[in-house]
């Protein structure tokens, strides 16, 4: 139970994919022109996350390691197709609003990232809660951005208008408005010293170093082995240097003691 609660907290707060990890920016910026669109996209992604995490966890010992990424994509694509058909049948207005971004969930870095980093190495129940946590965190981020843009651009929230037309700032429901709102929220996050990909310190536990603000490119998967080998070699060299220093200090101490003994004789 503690692991499940930890996975929920990790996805919603600690590693929120939108505000902390800054992942999935394409749908985040594209579909959040209104709160209902952001909520719909987030819940759709959550459903895919939960189902794909569950099945990838169940098949983690069956899928060969060499073809795990294509295998994950096949599993994710199957569930995305099912979810899209259900939206077309029962919520057509949301399907039309989200458009091409529903099929693009297949290559969403959050989905594949959780499959690779967690579901393929963990038990089914924990993987389900990991998917729920990450999905709800993503939904929260999209809904917040959608609410801000809808209030500023359309004077409404979830379609309910409460600001007169004369005070609408249409710019915010257009594409540039998405970048501006995200920039404002990120600036506020940094001002309040809340953790995010733009202000975190380096993390030695991560193969890439964890310093996202100064990152020059993602090599966390491709060069993980090289980086870990370099770190192991550096630690071994430091330990050897410390050992040699201690031995030299001990030898110097013994020599000084011997010299003092000879002098007293």
Helices and strands as residue ranges (DSSP letters): H 2-9, I 10-14, H 25-30, H 35-58, G 65-67, H 68-90, H 92-98, G 99-101, G 103-107, H 109-117, G 119-121, H 124-154, E 156-157, E 160-161, G 165-167, G 170-173, H 175-191, G 212-214, H 224-264
